[in-house]
Amino acid sequence: MRTQFYLFLFLLSCSTTAPETPTPMSEKKTLWDKGAMVSAANPHAVNAAVDILNIGGSAVDAAIAAHAVLGLVEPQSSGLGGGGFILNYNFTSGNLIFIDGRETAPSDARIDMFMKDGKVMDFQEAWVSGKAVGSPGAVALYKTAHDQSGKIEWSKLFNHAINLAENGFEVSPRLAGFVQALESYGRLSINSGSKEYFYPNGSPLKTGDILVNKEYGATLRRIAVEGPKAFYSGAIAEEIVTSASAEPNPGSLSLADLRNYKTVIRPVICGSFRDLKICTTSPPSSGGAQIMIAGIYDHLVYNSKNKMDRITAFVDAQRLSYADRDHYFGDPDEVEIPIDALLDPKYLKLRSKERFKPGQTPTPGDPSKLIGLKKQIPSWGSDNTEEASGTTHISIIDFEGNAVSMTATVESAFGSHRWASGFLLNNEMTDFARKVPEDGTRLANAVAPNRRPRSSMSPTMIFDKYNNLLMITGSPGGNSIPAYVAKTIVGVFDWGMTAQEAVDQPNIVARGEKVKVESSRRGKKIEKILKKKGYKVINFGRNEVSGLHLITVLPSKLDGAADRRREGKVVYLKKKSEE
């Protein structure tokens, strides 16, 4: 196998002409002939998706089955008590649909709900508070996606997860590690249900323990028979509200909030990178940041012969894009977001000329000034909200060429640590700007009733100039998600890497004045390069833990990758004629 770092440096020394990429087809074929593929964060989830595909299920069917399993075997990352985004692609029609299943704030949420004694509540305290719990969107997300593109009967999608829940599964090293690491905080013991589940007999779960969750199995059985109404009303909903309303720091989530929850179909946003098209999810997602990073990066490396330029360009493109994301992005139903202006190629070109010197703090750009908008855009205040990295991602292509990019979350590890009906509730409200500015400045991502907090989740697909699908990508990672996903786009289509090589590259996250570099042999060399250029570099150890799950479409087959930083798995299924 190629030594990735030296390949990276070699490519950096080449001209800016893009390396060879998957050969575009001149026209869309009427029949997909490349088989199917699943990439997800746990082997059990992948197996569930594969089983669904093999009995004729769609990519959406497989994604639902996989995520229902992930909520069981990977509860630290996502589950029924959280939410997510789905980017759903139909091969025959070429339609690309974004389904927003983001959690929503309670109807009586207040802008100052995370303020305490005149100061912003410490994140650790806010994390496990009932105030942090929003209306979960995952089950509604399943139903909306299935209504659009499901082929398998709804009730059958949950069989794999039900079987694992009722008969037990082996605790993975990652799950055991999280439970043990959080023991000292005592957070999972807040609720008697989570305490009994994660600390049986008073001791934390260990790798290899057989874990049974009959509550979860019973919840899924009800959802399988009754649909989402079993979750958003009745006994399950009552348990959710009771758990969110418990001490300490009880929240205000109500039965009406759950009953009134709805998914939203939002615009898909697209932008160009070389002769490719990046299509992703619009706000409250941060998908637009992928387009911004790629566009600015392209301008920064144009005609450059310096081998270091591609590293520094990737860093500077992130710094500029994050500054804009942090300033402008929020819930589009509540605040005006100049997304078209921010993604305008003219703006990205001009924005790239504002490249900051190392040490300077990046500031947001002004599209009104740079591209002469007739309408003045809103001026929001600076928001440096931190998002914890308790999230997961699934990439799937089915036997008909339909594809799903799904990112789901409960926010921080194990969400709010509050238990209801066999699953954990999210702490998604901490994704809002918790601090109320003393100067009265309005924030795009402020807390408000029924509002959806800004999210870094960015499920993304790449198409060639003929609108043929070339890539499905996405990752967990909190605020680092845009950097992770951008790495796969640039890695494959500019650095000439395979899917797995792009995923394996050291993570580099540049938000604000500092640059975080993942600790590894290759990461240390990149760190050294950046320090010589004058950047404030933080060696982030192994904490820059992405969960990239990636599929690329090659001329005659599929290539996939699962992030080795987690417990992911990728499976390629040959086209049925070859079996």
Secondary structure as a PSIPRED ss2 file (coil, helix, strand):
# PSIPRED VFORMAT (PSIPRED V4.0)

   1 M C   1.000  0.000  0.000
   2 R C   1.000  0.000  0.000
   3 T C   1.000  0.000  0.000
   4 Q H   0.000  1.000  0.000
   5 F H   0.000  1.000  0.000
   6 Y H   0.000  1.000  0.000
   7 L H   0.000  1.000  0.000
   8 F H   0.000  1.000  0.000
   9 L H   0.000  1.000  0.000
  10 F H   0.000  1.000  0.000
  11 L H   0.000  1.000  0.000
  12 L H   0.000  1.000  0.000
  13 S C   1.000  0.000  0.000
  14 C C   1.000  0.000  0.000
  15 S C   1.000  0.000  0.000
  16 T C   1.000  0.000  0.000
  17 T C   1.000  0.000  0.000
  18 A C   1.000  0.000  0.000
  19 P C   1.000  0.000  0.000
  20 E C   1.000  0.000  0.000
  21 T C   1.000  0.000  0.000
  22 P C   1.000  0.000  0.000
  23 T C   1.000  0.000  0.000
  24 P C   1.000  0.000  0.000
  25 M C   1.000  0.000  0.000
  26 S C   1.000  0.000  0.000
  27 E C   1.000  0.000  0.000
  28 K C   1.000  0.000  0.000
  29 K C   1.000  0.000  0.000
  30 T C   1.000  0.000  0.000
  31 L C   1.000  0.000  0.000
  32 W C   1.000  0.000  0.000
  33 D C   1.000  0.000  0.000
  34 K C   1.000  0.000  0.000
  35 G C   1.000  0.000  0.000
  36 A E   0.000  0.000  1.000
  37 M E   0.000  0.000  1.000
  38 V E   0.000  0.000  1.000
  39 S E   0.000  0.000  1.000
  40 A E   0.000  0.000  1.000
  41 A C   1.000  0.000  0.000
  42 N C   1.000  0.000  0.000
  43 P H   0.000  1.000  0.000
  44 H H   0.000  1.000  0.000
  45 A H   0.000  1.000  0.000
  46 V H   0.000  1.000  0.000
  47 N H   0.000  1.000  0.000
  48 A H   0.000  1.000  0.000
  49 A H   0.000  1.000  0.000
  50 V H   0.000  1.000  0.000
  51 D H   0.000  1.000  0.000
  52 I H   0.000  1.000  0.000
  53 L H   0.000  1.000  0.000
  54 N H   0.000  1.000  0.000
  55 I C   1.000  0.000  0.000
  56 G C   1.000  0.000  0.000
  57 G C   1.000  0.000  0.000
  58 S C   1.000  0.000  0.000
  59 A H   0.000  1.000  0.000
  60 V H   0.000  1.000  0.000
  61 D H   0.000  1.000  0.000
  62 A H   0.000  1.000  0.000
  63 A H   0.000  1.000  0.000
  64 I H   0.000  1.000  0.000
  65 A H   0.000  1.000  0.000
  66 A H   0.000  1.000  0.000
  67 H H   0.000  1.000  0.000
  68 A H   0.000  1.000  0.000
  69 V H   0.000  1.000  0.000
  70 L H   0.000  1.000  0.000
  71 G H   0.000  1.000  0.000
  72 L H   0.000  1.000  0.000
  73 V H   0.000  1.000  0.000
  74 E C   1.000  0.000  0.000
  75 P C   1.000  0.000  0.000
  76 Q C   1.000  0.000  0.000
  77 S C   1.000  0.000  0.000
  78 S C   1.000  0.000  0.000
  79 G C   1.000  0.000  0.000
  80 L C   1.000  0.000  0.000
  81 G C   1.000  0.000  0.000
  82 G C   1.000  0.000  0.000
  83 G E   0.000  0.000  1.000
  84 G E   0.000  0.000  1.000
  85 F E   0.000  0.000  1.000
  86 I E   0.000  0.000  1.000
  87 L E   0.000  0.000  1.000
  88 N E   0.000  0.000  1.000
  89 Y E   0.000  0.000  1.000
  90 N C   1.000  0.000  0.000
  91 F C   1.000  0.000  0.000
  92 T C   1.000  0.000  0.000
  93 S C   1.000  0.000  0.000
  94 G C   1.000  0.000  0.000
  95 N C   1.000  0.000  0.000
  96 L E   0.000  0.000  1.000
  97 I E   0.000  0.000  1.000
  98 F E   0.000  0.000  1.000
  99 I E   0.000  0.000  1.000
 100 D E   0.000  0.000  1.000
 101 G E   0.000  0.000  1.000
 102 R C   1.000  0.000  0.000
 103 E C   1.000  0.000  0.000
 104 T E   0.000  0.000  1.000
 105 A C   1.000  0.000  0.000
 106 P C   1.000  0.000  0.000
 107 S C   1.000  0.000  0.000
 108 D C   1.000  0.000  0.000
 109 A C   1.000  0.000  0.000
 110 R C   1.000  0.000  0.000
 111 I C   1.000  0.000  0.000
 112 D C   1.000  0.000  0.000
 113 M C   1.000  0.000  0.000
 114 F C   1.000  0.000  0.000
 115 M E   0.000  0.000  1.000
 116 K E   0.000  0.000  1.000
 117 D C   1.000  0.000  0.000
 118 G C   1.000  0.000  0.000
 119 K E   0.000  0.000  1.000
 120 V E   0.000  0.000  1.000
 121 M C   1.000  0.000  0.000
 122 D C   1.000  0.000  0.000
 123 F H   0.000  1.000  0.000
 124 Q H   0.000  1.000  0.000
 125 E H   0.000  1.000  0.000
 126 A H   0.000  1.000  0.000
 127 W H   0.000  1.000  0.000
 128 V C   1.000  0.000  0.000
 129 S C   1.000  0.000  0.000
 130 G H   0.000  1.000  0.000
 131 K H   0.000  1.000  0.000
 132 A H   0.000  1.000  0.000
 133 V C   1.000  0.000  0.000
 134 G C   1.000  0.000  0.000
 135 S E   0.000  0.000  1.000
 136 P C   1.000  0.000  0.000
 137 G C   1.000  0.000  0.000
 138 A H   0.000  1.000  0.000
 139 V H   0.000  1.000  0.000
 140 A H   0.000  1.000  0.000
 141 L H   0.000  1.000  0.000
 142 Y H   0.000  1.000  0.000
 143 K H   0.000  1.000  0.000
 144 T H   0.000  1.000  0.000
 145 A H   0.000  1.000  0.000
 146 H H   0.000  1.000  0.000
 147 D H   0.000  1.000  0.000
 148 Q H   0.000  1.000  0.000
 149 S H   0.000  1.000  0.000
 150 G C   1.000  0.000  0.000
 151 K C   1.000  0.000  0.000
 152 I C   1.000  0.000  0.000
 153 E C   1.000  0.000  0.000
 154 W H   0.000  1.000  0.000
 155 S H   0.000  1.000  0.000
 156 K H   0.000  1.000  0.000
 157 L H   0.000  1.000  0.000
 158 F H   0.000  1.000  0.000
 159 N H   0.000  1.000  0.000
 160 H H   0.000  1.000  0.000
 161 A H   0.000  1.000  0.000
 162 I H   0.000  1.000  0.000
 163 N H   0.000  1.000  0.000
 164 L H   0.000  1.000  0.000
 165 A H   0.000  1.000  0.000
 166 E H   0.000  1.000  0.000
 167 N H   0.000  1.000  0.000
 168 G C   1.000  0.000  0.000
 169 F E   0.000  0.000  1.000
 170 E E   0.000  0.000  1.000
 171 V C   1.000  0.000  0.000
 172 S C   1.000  0.000  0.000
 173 P H   0.000  1.000  0.000
 174 R H   0.000  1.000  0.000
 175 L H   0.000  1.000  0.000
 176 A H   0.000  1.000  0.000
 177 G H   0.000  1.000  0.000
 178 F H   0.000  1.000  0.000
 179 V H   0.000  1.000  0.000
 180 Q H   0.000  1.000  0.000
 181 A H   0.000  1.000  0.000
 182 L C   1.000  0.000  0.000
 183 E H   0.000  1.000  0.000
 184 S H   0.000  1.000  0.000
 185 Y H   0.000  1.000  0.000
 186 G C   1.000  0.000  0.000
 187 R C   1.000  0.000  0.000
 188 L C   1.000  0.000  0.000
 189 S C   1.000  0.000  0.000
 190 I C   1.000  0.000  0.000
 191 N C   1.000  0.000  0.000
 192 S H   0.000  1.000  0.000
 193 G H   0.000  1.000  0.000
 194 S H   0.000  1.000  0.000
 195 K H   0.000  1.000  0.000
 196 E H   0.000  1.000  0.000
 197 Y H   0.000  1.000  0.000
 198 F H   0.000  1.000  0.000
 199 Y C   1.000  0.000  0.000
 200 P H   0.000  1.000  0.000
 201 N H   0.000  1.000  0.000
 202 G H   0.000  1.000  0.000
 203 S C   1.000  0.000  0.000
 204 P C   1.000  0.000  0.000
 205 L C   1.000  0.000  0.000
 206 K C   1.000  0.000  0.000
 207 T C   1.000  0.000  0.000
 208 G C   1.000  0.000  0.000
 209 D C   1.000  0.000  0.000
 210 I E   0.000  0.000  1.000
 211 L E   0.000  0.000  1.000
 212 V C   1.000  0.000  0.000
 213 N C   1.000  0.000  0.000
 214 K H   0.000  1.000  0.000
 215 E H   0.000  1.000  0.000
 216 Y H   0.000  1.000  0.000
 217 G H   0.000  1.000  0.000
 218 A H   0.000  1.000  0.000
 219 T H   0.000  1.000  0.000
 220 L H   0.000  1.000  0.000
 221 R H   0.000  1.000  0.000
 222 R H   0.000  1.000  0.000
 223 I H   0.000  1.000  0.000
 224 A H   0.000  1.000  0.000
 225 V H   0.000  1.000  0.000
 226 E H   0.000  1.000  0.000
 227 G C   1.000  0.000  0.000
 228 P C   1.000  0.000  0.000
 229 K H   0.000  1.000  0.000
 230 A H   0.000  1.000  0.000
 231 F H   0.000  1.000  0.000
 232 Y H   0.000  1.000  0.000
 233 S C   1.000  0.000  0.000
 234 G H   0.000  1.000  0.000
 235 A H   0.000  1.000  0.000
 236 I H   0.000  1.000  0.000
 237 A H   0.000  1.000  0.000
 238 E H   0.000  1.000  0.000
 239 E H   0.000  1.000  0.000
 240 I H   0.000  1.000  0.000
 241 V H   0.000  1.000  0.000
 242 T H   0.000  1.000  0.000
 243 S H   0.000  1.000  0.000
 244 A H   0.000  1.000  0.000
 245 S C   1.000  0.000  0.000
 246 A C   1.000  0.000  0.000
 247 E C   1.000  0.000  0.000
 248 P C   1.000  0.000  0.000
 249 N C   1.000  0.000  0.000
 250 P C   1.000  0.000  0.000
 251 G C   1.000  0.000  0.000
 252 S C   1.000  0.000  0.000
 253 L C   1.000  0.000  0.000
 254 S C   1.000  0.000  0.000
 255 L H   0.000  1.000  0.000
 256 A H   0.000  1.000  0.000
 257 D H   0.000  1.000  0.000
 258 L H   0.000  1.000  0.000
 259 R H   0.000  1.000  0.000
 260 N C   1.000  0.000  0.000
 261 Y C   1.000  0.000  0.000
 262 K C   1.000  0.000  0.000
 263 T C   1.000  0.000  0.000
 264 V E   0.000  0.000  1.000
 265 I E   0.000  0.000  1.000
 266 R E   0.000  0.000  1.000
 267 P C   1.000  0.000  0.000
 268 V E   0.000  0.000  1.000
 269 I E   0.000  0.000  1.000
 270 C E   0.000  0.000  1.000
 271 G E   0.000  0.000  1.000
 272 S E   0.000  0.000  1.000
 273 F E   0.000  0.000  1.000
 274 R C   1.000  0.000  0.000
 275 D C   1.000  0.000  0.000
 276 L E   0.000  0.000  1.000
 277 K E   0.000  0.000  1.000
 278 I E   0.000  0.000  1.000
 279 C E   0.000  0.000  1.000
 280 T E   0.000  0.000  1.000
 281 T E   0.000  0.000  1.000
 282 S C   1.000  0.000  0.000
 283 P C   1.000  0.000  0.000
 284 P C   1.000  0.000  0.000
 285 S C   1.000  0.000  0.000
 286 S C   1.000  0.000  0.000
 287 G C   1.000  0.000  0.000
 288 G H   0.000  1.000  0.000
 289 A H   0.000  1.000  0.000
 290 Q H   0.000  1.000  0.000
 291 I H   0.000  1.000  0.000
 292 M H   0.000  1.000  0.000
 293 I H   0.000  1.000  0.000
 294 A H   0.000  1.000  0.000
 295 G H   0.000  1.000  0.000
 296 I H   0.000  1.000  0.000
 297 Y H   0.000  1.000  0.000
 298 D H   0.000  1.000  0.000
 299 H H   0.000  1.000  0.000
 300 L H   0.000  1.000  0.000
 301 V H   0.000  1.000  0.000
 302 Y C   1.000  0.000  0.000
 303 N C   1.000  0.000  0.000
 304 S C   1.000  0.000  0.000
 305 K C   1.000  0.000  0.000
 306 N C   1.000  0.000  0.000
 307 K C   1.000  0.000  0.000
 308 M C   1.000  0.000  0.000
 309 D H   0.000  1.000  0.000
 310 R H   0.000  1.000  0.000
 311 I H   0.000  1.000  0.000
 312 T H   0.000  1.000  0.000
 313 A H   0.000  1.000  0.000
 314 F H   0.000  1.000  0.000
 315 V H   0.000  1.000  0.000
 316 D H   0.000  1.000  0.000
 317 A H   0.000  1.000  0.000
 318 Q H   0.000  1.000  0.000
 319 R H   0.000  1.000  0.000
 320 L H   0.000  1.000  0.000
 321 S H   0.000  1.000  0.000
 322 Y H   0.000  1.000  0.000
 323 A H   0.000  1.000  0.000
 324 D H   0.000  1.000  0.000
 325 R H   0.000  1.000  0.000
 326 D H   0.000  1.000  0.000
 327 H H   0.000  1.000  0.000
 328 Y H   0.000  1.000  0.000
 329 F C   1.000  0.000  0.000
 330 G C   1.000  0.000  0.000
 331 D C   1.000  0.000  0.000
 332 P C   1.000  0.000  0.000
 333 D C   1.000  0.000  0.000
 334 E C   1.000  0.000  0.000
 335 V C   1.000  0.000  0.000
 336 E C   1.000  0.000  0.000
 337 I C   1.000  0.000  0.000
 338 P C   1.000  0.000  0.000
 339 I H   0.000  1.000  0.000
 340 D H   0.000  1.000  0.000
 341 A H   0.000  1.000  0.000
 342 L H   0.000  1.000  0.000
 343 L H   0.000  1.000  0.000
 344 D C   1.000  0.000  0.000
 345 P H   0.000  1.000  0.000
 346 K H   0.000  1.000  0.000
 347 Y H   0.000  1.000  0.000
 348 L H   0.000  1.000  0.000
 349 K H   0.000  1.000  0.000
 350 L H   0.000  1.000  0.000
 351 R H   0.000  1.000  0.000
 352 S H   0.000  1.000  0.000
 353 K C   1.000  0.000  0.000
 354 E C   1.000  0.000  0.000
 355 R C   1.000  0.000  0.000
 356 F C   1.000  0.000  0.000
 357 K C   1.000  0.000  0.000
 358 P C   1.000  0.000  0.000
 359 G C   1.000  0.000  0.000
 360 Q C   1.000  0.000  0.000
 361 T C   1.000  0.000  0.000
 362 P C   1.000  0.000  0.000
 363 T C   1.000  0.000  0.000
 364 P C   1.000  0.000  0.000
 365 G C   1.000  0.000  0.000
 366 D C   1.000  0.000  0.000
 367 P H   0.000  1.000  0.000
 368 S H   0.000  1.000  0.000
 369 K H   0.000  1.000  0.000
 370 L H   0.000  1.000  0.000
 371 I H   0.000  1.000  0.000
 372 G C   1.000  0.000  0.000
 373 L C   1.000  0.000  0.000
 374 K C   1.000  0.000  0.000
 375 K C   1.000  0.000  0.000
 376 Q C   1.000  0.000  0.000
 377 I C   1.000  0.000  0.000
 378 P C   1.000  0.000  0.000
 379 S C   1.000  0.000  0.000
 380 W C   1.000  0.000  0.000
 381 G C   1.000  0.000  0.000
 382 S C   1.000  0.000  0.000
 383 D C   1.000  0.000  0.000
 384 N C   1.000  0.000  0.000
 385 T C   1.000  0.000  0.000
 386 E C   1.000  0.000  0.000
 387 E C   1.000  0.000  0.000
 388 A C   1.000  0.000  0.000
 389 S C   1.000  0.000  0.000
 390 G E   0.000  0.000  1.000
 391 T E   0.000  0.000  1.000
 392 T E   0.000  0.000  1.000
 393 H E   0.000  0.000  1.000
 394 I E   0.000  0.000  1.000
 395 S E   0.000  0.000  1.000
 396 I E   0.000  0.000  1.000
 397 I E   0.000  0.000  1.000
 398 D C   1.000  0.000  0.000
 399 F C   1.000  0.000  0.000
 400 E C   1.000  0.000  0.000
 401 G C   1.000  0.000  0.000
 402 N C   1.000  0.000  0.000
 403 A E   0.000  0.000  1.000
 404 V E   0.000  0.000  1.000
 405 S E   0.000  0.000  1.000
 406 M E   0.000  0.000  1.000
 407 T E   0.000  0.000  1.000
 408 A E   0.000  0.000  1.000
 409 T E   0.000  0.000  1.000
 410 V E   0.000  0.000  1.000
 411 E E   0.000  0.000  1.000
 412 S C   1.000  0.000  0.000
 413 A C   1.000  0.000  0.000
 414 F C   1.000  0.000  0.000
 415 G C   1.000  0.000  0.000
 416 S C   1.000  0.000  0.000
 417 H C   1.000  0.000  0.000
 418 R C   1.000  0.000  0.000
 419 W E   0.000  0.000  1.000
 420 A E   0.000  0.000  1.000
 421 S C   1.000  0.000  0.000
 422 G C   1.000  0.000  0.000
 423 F E   0.000  0.000  1.000
 424 L E   0.000  0.000  1.000
 425 L C   1.000  0.000  0.000
 426 N C   1.000  0.000  0.000
 427 N C   1.000  0.000  0.000
 428 E H   0.000  1.000  0.000
 429 M H   0.000  1.000  0.000
 430 T H   0.000  1.000  0.000
 431 D H   0.000  1.000  0.000
 432 F C   1.000  0.000  0.000
 433 A E   0.000  0.000  1.000
 434 R C   1.000  0.000  0.000
 435 K C   1.000  0.000  0.000
 436 V C   1.000  0.000  0.000
 437 P C   1.000  0.000  0.000
 438 E C   1.000  0.000  0.000
 439 D C   1.000  0.000  0.000
 440 G C   1.000  0.000  0.000
 441 T C   1.000  0.000  0.000
 442 R C   1.000  0.000  0.000
 443 L C   1.000  0.000  0.000
 444 A C   1.000  0.000  0.000
 445 N C   1.000  0.000  0.000
 446 A E   0.000  0.000  1.000
 447 V C   1.000  0.000  0.000
 448 A C   1.000  0.000  0.000
 449 P C   1.000  0.000  0.000
 450 N C   1.000  0.000  0.000
 451 R C   1.000  0.000  0.000
 452 R C   1.000  0.000  0.000
 453 P C   1.000  0.000  0.000
 454 R C   1.000  0.000  0.000
 455 S C   1.000  0.000  0.000
 456 S C   1.000  0.000  0.000
 457 M C   1.000  0.000  0.000
 458 S C   1.000  0.000  0.000
 459 P C   1.000  0.000  0.000
 460 T E   0.000  0.000  1.000
 461 M E   0.000  0.000  1.000
 462 I E   0.000  0.000  1.000
 463 F E   0.000  0.000  1.000
 464 D C   1.000  0.000  0.000
 465 K C   1.000  0.000  0.000
 466 Y C   1.000  0.000  0.000
 467 N C   1.000  0.000  0.000
 468 N C   1.000  0.000  0.000
 469 L E   0.000  0.000  1.000
 470 L E   0.000  0.000  1.000
 471 M E   0.000  0.000  1.000
 472 I E   0.000  0.000  1.000
 473 T E   0.000  0.000  1.000
 474 G C   1.000  0.000  0.000
 475 S C   1.000  0.000  0.000
 476 P C   1.000  0.000  0.000
 477 G C   1.000  0.000  0.000
 478 G H   0.000  1.000  0.000
 479 N H   0.000  1.000  0.000
 480 S H   0.000  1.000  0.000
 481 I H   0.000  1.000  0.000
 482 P H   0.000  1.000  0.000
 483 A H   0.000  1.000  0.000
 484 Y H   0.000  1.000  0.000
 485 V H   0.000  1.000  0.000
 486 A H   0.000  1.000  0.000
 487 K H   0.000  1.000  0.000
 488 T H   0.000  1.000  0.000
 489 I H   0.000  1.000  0.000
 490 V H   0.000  1.000  0.000
 491 G H   0.000  1.000  0.000
 492 V H   0.000  1.000  0.000
 493 F H   0.000  1.000  0.000
 494 D C   1.000  0.000  0.000
 495 W C   1.000  0.000  0.000
 496 G C   1.000  0.000  0.000
 497 M C   1.000  0.000  0.000
 498 T C   1.000  0.000  0.000
 499 A H   0.000  1.000  0.000
 500 Q H   0.000  1.000  0.000
 501 E H   0.000  1.000  0.000
 502 A H   0.000  1.000  0.000
 503 V H   0.000  1.000  0.000
 504 D H   0.000  1.000  0.000
 505 Q C   1.000  0.000  0.000
 506 P C   1.000  0.000  0.000
 507 N C   1.000  0.000  0.000
 508 I E   0.000  0.000  1.000
 509 V E   0.000  0.000  1.000
 510 A E   0.000  0.000  1.000
 511 R E   0.000  0.000  1.000
 512 G C   1.000  0.000  0.000
 513 E C   1.000  0.000  0.000
 514 K E   0.000  0.000  1.000
 515 V E   0.000  0.000  1.000
 516 K E   0.000  0.000  1.000
 517 V E   0.000  0.000  1.000
 518 E C   1.000  0.000  0.000
 519 S C   1.000  0.000  0.000
 520 S C   1.000  0.000  0.000
 521 R H   0.000  1.000  0.000
 522 R H   0.000  1.000  0.000
 523 G H   0.000  1.000  0.000
 524 K H   0.000  1.000  0.000
 525 K H   0.000  1.000  0.000
 526 I H   0.000  1.000  0.000
 527 E H   0.000  1.000  0.000
 528 K H   0.000  1.000  0.000
 529 I H   0.000  1.000  0.000
 530 L H   0.000  1.000  0.000
 531 K H   0.000  1.000  0.000
 532 K H   0.000  1.000  0.000
 533 K C   1.000  0.000  0.000
 534 G C   1.000  0.000  0.000
 535 Y C   1.000  0.000  0.000
 536 K E   0.000  0.000  1.000
 537 V E   0.000  0.000  1.000
 538 I E   0.000  0.000  1.000
 539 N E   0.000  0.000  1.000
 540 F C   1.000  0.000  0.000
 541 G C   1.000  0.000  0.000
 542 R C   1.000  0.000  0.000
 543 N C   1.000  0.000  0.000
 544 E C   1.000  0.000  0.000
 545 V C   1.000  0.000  0.000
 546 S C   1.000  0.000  0.000
 547 G C   1.000  0.000  0.000
 548 L C   1.000  0.000  0.000
 549 H E   0.000  0.000  1.000
 550 L E   0.000  0.000  1.000
 551 I E   0.000  0.000  1.000
 552 T E   0.000  0.000  1.000
 553 V E   0.000  0.000  1.000
 554 L C   1.000  0.000  0.000
 555 P C   1.000  0.000  0.000
 556 S C   1.000  0.000  0.000
 557 K C   1.000  0.000  0.000
 558 L E   0.000  0.000  1.000
 559 D E   0.000  0.000  1.000
 560 G E   0.000  0.000  1.000
 561 A E   0.000  0.000  1.000
 562 A E   0.000  0.000  1.000
 563 D C   1.000  0.000  0.000
 564 R C   1.000  0.000  0.000
 565 R C   1.000  0.000  0.000
 566 R C   1.000  0.000  0.000
 567 E C   1.000  0.000  0.000
 568 G C   1.000  0.000  0.000
 569 K E   0.000  0.000  1.000
 570 V E   0.000  0.000  1.000
 571 V E   0.000  0.000  1.000
 572 Y E   0.000  0.000  1.000
 573 L E   0.000  0.000  1.000
 574 K C   1.000  0.000  0.000
 575 K C   1.000  0.000  0.000
 576 K H   0.000  1.000  0.000
 577 S H   0.000  1.000  0.000
 578 E H   0.000  1.000  0.000
 579 E C   1.000  0.000  0.000
